[in-house]
Amino acid sequence: MAEGLQKRLQGELEKYQAVQKDYQKYVSARQQLDAQLNENSLVKEELDRLSDGSNVYKMIGPVLVKQDLGEAKQTVQKRIDYISGEIKRHENTIKDLEKKQETHRDNLNKIQHQFQQAQVKAAARA
Amino acid sequence: MAAKQIDLSALNIQQLQQLSQQIDQEIEFFTSSLSQLKMAQQKFVESQDCLGRISPETDGKDVLVPLTSSMYVPGKLSDVSNVLVDIGTGYYVEQEVENAKQYFQRKVDYLTKQMEKLQPILQDKYRTKQAVMEVLQLRVQAQLAAQQQSYAAAAQTGAAKS
């Protein structure tokens, strides 16, 4: 009885830790996306300030390649949209993981409680 | 920032210690953010200063272009009215000197604003930290006193028995 409980406890703990790891991964990814979104919005703001004939270059590897201003604006806007979408997706995943974490924690507590009770019983019998 | 109010007096010593550690971490994070912002701002100020050296009179002047940190080749300034500015994410923009100066001024102002936002948060953290430390100290003292009292009481009952 006690052995089975211990196995369950171990299994549940491993699951909980896996979820926790996932959660941390997504949170840090979310922070990175936030930083990227911020940088891209600043770039967009700068591009919007430019007059139409301005020369815009894009750094590709070590070379600067001339680009059309409208095209550059579009690219940055697309990136902003994509990153915003990603942020939303990540946020949902983070929420899901939070819920999962909670259920795992509850389960853990329950099993731990049972385990302790079993131990007390075993001690009383001995 | 979640505006959660915790009653410090309701926490035990261990929780208080945990809280103070957490606040320490937050303080460290904000301090490093602040210094990073300052460094970034410094770079923009430097670039702005450099722009100040470029004027119509410098047109056609000789310059030494660094190819590596220890090797230079001679060159001539051919265009003093336009500069290329890195605006982030790999985009470079050709701008007139005056516009570029404004660009850097905007960046410096932006960073100043960010720093001004950070400062009160940091100060608030310091205040919270101090409050937590005070309560923690009181708690520890109270516990010590209680311990001594129970020792004294035990000693007395022990003396009464013998």
Contacts between the chains, C-beta under 8 A, distances in Angstrom:
chain1	res1	chain2	res2	distance
A	39	B	88	5.2
A	39	B	89	5.7
A	40	B	88	7.8
A	40	B	89	6.0
A	42	B	87	7.6
A	42	B	88	5.9
A	43	B	87	5.3
A	43	B	88	4.6
A	43	B	89	5.2
A	43	B	91	5.7
A	46	B	87	4.4
A	46	B	88	7.7
A	46	B	93	6.9
A	46	B	103	7.1
A	47	B	87	7.4
A	47	B	91	7.3
A	47	B	93	7.7
A	50	B	93	6.4
A	50	B	95	7.9
A	54	B	93	6.3
A	54	B	94	6.5
A	54	B	95	7.4
A	55	B	93	7.2
A	55	B	94	3.9
A	56	B	91	6.4
A	56	B	92	7.3
A	56	B	93	5.5
A	56	B	94	7.6
A	57	B	84	6.9
A	57	B	91	7.3
A	57	B	92	4.2
A	57	B	93	7.4
A	57	B	94	7.4
A	58	B	90	5.8
A	58	B	91	5.9
A	58	B	92	7.5
A	59	B	90	4.1
A	59	B	91	7.5
A	59	B	92	6.4
A	60	B	90	7.6
A	64	B	84	7.6
A	64	B	92	5.8
A	72	B	91	6.3
A	76	B	89	7.3
A	76	B	91	7.6
A	79	B	89	7.7
